[in-house]
Amino acid sequence: MNTAAALPAFFQAPQPLPVLYSFRRCPYAMRARLAIAASGLRCIVREVVLRSKPADLVAASSKATVPVLVLPGGRVIEQSLEIMLWALSLNDPHDWLAANRETRTAMQALIGSNDGNFKQHLDRYKYPNRYQHEHTDDEQAFAKAHRADAGSWLRELQSRLNRHPWLLGDAASLADMAILPFVRQFAHTDLAWFNAQPWPHLKAWLLDWESGPLFQQVMEKYPPWQPGDPDIALGLSTGPATGLKF
């Protein structure tokens, strides 16, 4: 069977689509959208206003934070990395998951560092007012200290990118797409400061991604979703797919 030829028929089939509750600027939601769009799968995207979460989101997920993916059969996937793996397990045309076990182990380690230590410092750099219990009245000094700690890890990424164009080699992987949205959030916290740092390969890596068509696709602006609104579909066909089951 020619799966490449079968893919458009799947997209056109009148079957329910998964529903993704998302927030455009959230890096967790961003990486979920990246994987769905890159996989060529389609889903309904519902933009959420975090201060006014829709009842459907709260009913689907007790955590009620984005992203949340609701599959047609009722299964709910609540973690961004799990959404990425779900989409790419169905179709991975760019080989982001990588077949090499050593590469997968390295991907997991990098993503773990991003989601753990780096994210902790990023939050305190970007939102120092949320952590008043952790510092004295000098909020600016607190933010700068965490910026410096986050910068130490970014220098490690710069070192990797000095050797090859992507974090793990000559091709993009899950690690790049899971980490880039958080580096972007760090950079845009104080873009002038970020641009002044001696990280040419890191900045080029980020800029190339931000300039690409996949980023433009997943960053399209949608109005906040309300019950009764027409469905908005996310996702384009990018390559052959197999085992397309929800």
VENHU-V896787 format. One line per field, one symbol per residue. ss: DSSP state (h for helix, s for strand, l for the rest). phi: phi as a letter, one per 30 degrees, with the letter a starting at -180 (. if undefined). burial: # if it has 16 or more other ideal C-beta (glycine too) atoms within 10 Angstrom, else .. A space follows every 10 residues. Layout:
ss->???
phi->???
burial->???
This chain:
ss->llhhhhhhhh hhlllllsss ssllllhhhh hhhhhhhhhl llssssslll llllhhhhhh lllllllsss lllllssllh hhhhhhhhhh llllllllll hhhhhhhhhh hhhhhhhhhh hhhhhhlhhh hhhhllllhh hhhhhhhhhh hhhhhhhhhh hhhllsllsl lllhhhhhhh hhhhhhhhhl hhhhhllllh hhhhhhhhhh llhhhhhhll llllllllll llssllllll llllll
phi->.dddddeedd ddddcdcecc dbbedddddd dddedddddi dcadcbdccd dbdddddddd bddhbcdbcc dedjdccccd dddedddddd abdchddidd dddddddddd dddddcdddd deddddbddd bddcbddddd dedddddddd dddddddedd ddcadbecld bdbededdce edddddeddb dddeddddbd ddddeddddd ddddddddce dbdedbejdd dccckbdbld bbidbc
burial->......#... #.....#### ####.##### ########## ########.. ...#.##..# #..####### #.....#### #.######.# ####.###.. ..##.##..# #.###..##. ##.###.#.. ....#..... .##.###.## #.##..##.# #....###.. .######### #######.#. ...#....#. ###.##..#. ...##..#.. ....#..... ...##.##.. #..#..
